[in-house]
Amino acid sequence: MEEKIESYLETEFERKLFSASTSYLENDSDPLRFNSFAYSLRELIRNVFERRAPEEKIKSCTWFKKETDNGKPSRKQRY
């Protein structure tokens, strides 16, 4: 399964972040390992979506409407 996920990662940063995310789960002595895994995986997914759906492309879509105070696409819109 890890290999399949890694096939979607394009940058060294994304690969390192994924590796760090999975290593959190292996640390049985860390009571926050699931929290750390989830947090780092969420950041990885955010990073991949920002790469795959840049702000300019989202704003040029006909369905785009300002939903945030700063005018940037929301996570929901990016996904």
Backbone bond lengths (Angstrom), bond angles and torsions (degrees), N, CA, C in turn:
res aa  C-N    CA-C-N  psi(-1)  N-CA   C-N-CA  omega(-1)  CA-C   N-CA-C  phi
1 M - - - 1.451 - - 1.526 110.91 -
2 E 1.332 116.48 -40.67 1.464 119.29 -179.07 1.519 111.41 -60.60
3 E 1.326 116.41 -38.60 1.464 120.20 -179.15 1.529 110.90 -63.74
4 K 1.317 116.15 -38.32 1.463 119.76 179.82 1.531 110.16 -65.12
5 I 1.321 117.26 -43.32 1.470 120.83 177.94 1.518 110.10 -63.72
6 E 1.331 116.44 -44.83 1.463 120.55 -179.59 1.519 112.27 -60.20
7 S 1.314 118.40 -26.81 1.467 120.91 -179.89 1.536 112.02 -66.25
8 Y 1.320 117.59 -19.02 1.466 121.73 178.28 1.531 112.79 -89.94
9 L 1.321 116.32 -10.53 1.455 120.99 -176.76 1.522 109.21 -89.25
10 E 1.331 116.47 131.42 1.460 120.22 -174.19 1.515 114.26 -109.07
11 T 1.307 117.80 -27.10 1.466 119.54 -175.06 1.526 110.16 -106.65
12 E 1.303 114.83 158.99 1.461 120.69 176.82 1.532 110.27 -62.05
13 F 1.319 116.56 -38.65 1.467 120.58 178.08 1.523 110.74 -59.57
14 E 1.328 117.78 -45.26 1.462 121.12 -179.97 1.528 110.90 -62.61
15 R 1.320 117.39 -42.33 1.463 120.90 179.35 1.527 111.24 -65.24
16 K 1.333 116.99 -41.02 1.468 120.20 178.95 1.527 111.16 -67.48
17 L 1.306 116.93 -39.96 1.461 120.37 179.34 1.528 110.65 -65.70
18 F 1.318 117.18 -39.09 1.465 119.89 177.67 1.528 110.56 -65.87
19 S 1.311 116.37 -42.58 1.463 120.48 178.44 1.527 110.74 -61.72
20 A 1.320 116.17 -43.55 1.468 120.07 177.92 1.525 110.76 -63.76
21 S 1.317 116.73 -39.50 1.469 120.95 179.86 1.522 111.12 -60.32
22 T 1.321 115.73 -47.50 1.465 118.67 -178.13 1.522 111.61 -70.87
23 S 1.322 117.11 -29.71 1.468 118.63 179.72 1.535 111.60 -68.43
24 Y 1.319 117.48 -26.23 1.469 119.66 175.74 1.526 110.74 -58.47
25 L 1.318 116.57 -38.78 1.464 120.05 -177.67 1.523 112.55 -67.75
26 E 1.316 117.06 -24.86 1.462 121.32 -177.62 1.525 112.83 -80.94
27 N 1.314 118.00 -12.68 1.461 122.03 -176.68 1.531 110.12 -89.02
28 D 1.327 115.39 87.77 1.469 120.82 -176.82 1.525 113.65 -64.01
29 S 1.316 117.76 -20.07 1.463 119.92 -178.09 1.530 112.90 -84.20
30 D 1.325 117.25 -6.94 1.469 121.05 -178.68 1.528 109.91 -95.44
31 P 1.328 118.05 110.91 1.463 119.41 -178.89 1.543 112.95 -68.02
32 L 1.312 116.93 -15.29 1.465 120.39 179.38 1.527 112.43 -103.15
33 R 1.322 117.61 18.96 1.465 119.78 -174.29 1.517 113.01 -61.10
34 F 1.327 118.19 -37.79 1.463 119.81 179.66 1.526 110.95 -69.95
35 N 1.320 115.96 -38.20 1.458 121.05 176.68 1.527 110.17 -63.37
36 S 1.327 116.80 -46.19 1.468 121.60 180.00 1.522 110.61 -63.56
37 F 1.323 116.41 -41.56 1.468 120.82 177.69 1.524 110.58 -60.50
38 A 1.325 116.63 -49.92 1.457 121.14 -177.09 1.525 111.62 -62.74
39 Y 1.326 116.69 -42.52 1.460 121.12 -179.86 1.527 110.77 -62.84
40 S 1.328 116.58 -48.64 1.466 119.10 -176.96 1.525 111.31 -69.73
41 L 1.323 117.61 -34.03 1.461 119.79 177.43 1.527 110.46 -68.50
42 R 1.325 117.16 -37.88 1.465 120.27 176.67 1.530 110.40 -61.02
43 E 1.315 116.82 -42.06 1.466 120.42 178.24 1.523 111.40 -65.84
44 L 1.322 116.86 -37.10 1.467 120.00 176.58 1.521 110.38 -62.88
45 I 1.307 116.97 -46.04 1.467 120.97 179.85 1.522 110.36 -63.00
46 R 1.323 117.32 -41.80 1.466 120.84 177.12 1.520 110.73 -59.55
47 N 1.326 116.26 -43.10 1.457 121.23 -179.92 1.531 111.54 -64.22
48 V 1.315 117.27 -44.01 1.471 121.00 179.70 1.529 110.08 -63.77
49 F 1.318 117.18 -43.24 1.464 119.50 179.67 1.526 112.05 -66.99
50 E 1.305 117.98 -34.51 1.472 119.71 175.87 1.521 111.03 -65.11
51 R 1.316 116.50 -36.03 1.463 120.65 177.50 1.519 110.63 -70.31
52 R 1.313 116.90 -42.95 1.463 121.10 -175.55 1.532 113.09 -80.43
53 A 1.319 117.02 -24.60 1.467 121.21 -178.95 1.524 109.03 -132.24
54 P 1.335 117.46 77.57 1.471 119.93 -178.82 1.533 111.96 -64.04
55 E 1.308 114.15 153.62 1.467 121.56 -176.71 1.527 112.54 -52.59
56 E 1.330 116.90 -44.34 1.471 120.36 -176.89 1.528 111.56 -61.41
57 K 1.323 116.97 -39.61 1.471 119.89 -179.75 1.528 111.29 -68.70
58 I 1.318 116.06 -38.91 1.466 119.05 179.75 1.523 109.95 -65.74
59 K 1.336 116.24 -44.32 1.468 119.84 -178.61 1.522 112.23 -65.10
60 S 1.323 117.98 -23.03 1.465 120.47 -179.60 1.535 112.57 -85.86
61 C 1.321 117.21 -4.65 1.466 120.47 178.48 1.525 110.16 -74.64
62 T 1.321 115.88 145.85 1.464 120.56 -178.77 1.522 112.30 -65.48
63 W 1.314 117.95 -26.66 1.458 121.50 -177.82 1.521 113.23 -85.26
64 F 1.337 118.49 -7.93 1.462 120.55 -176.53 1.518 111.12 -68.60
65 K 1.335 114.78 130.32 1.456 122.63 173.48 1.520 107.21 -134.80
66 K 1.316 116.32 143.87 1.468 121.13 179.44 1.524 109.15 -64.73
67 E 1.330 115.30 119.32 1.461 121.38 179.12 1.522 112.55 -118.89
68 T 1.325 116.78 -11.06 1.466 120.59 -177.32 1.523 109.93 -114.89
69 D 1.310 115.95 159.37 1.466 120.45 179.82 1.525 112.52 -64.02
70 N 1.332 116.56 -33.42 1.464 119.36 -177.81 1.533 113.02 -90.14
71 G 1.326 118.03 -0.75 1.464 121.79 176.68 1.509 114.88 81.45
72 K 1.330 116.80 -1.53 1.464 119.62 178.73 1.526 109.01 -79.57
73 P 1.322 116.63 156.62 1.479 119.10 176.87 1.521 111.16 -59.78
74 S 1.297 115.62 142.98 1.464 120.83 175.81 1.526 108.76 -76.52
75 R 1.318 116.52 165.76 1.462 119.42 176.24 1.526 110.40 -59.56
76 K 1.295 116.28 -41.67 1.453 121.19 -179.70 1.538 109.95 -59.25
77 Q 1.315 117.88 -44.60 1.456 121.29 179.76 1.529 110.55 -65.35
78 R 1.295 117.05 -39.80 1.467 120.35 -179.42 1.522 110.49 -66.27
79 Y 1.326 116.78 -39.98 1.467 120.14 -179.63 1.497 110.71 -69.62
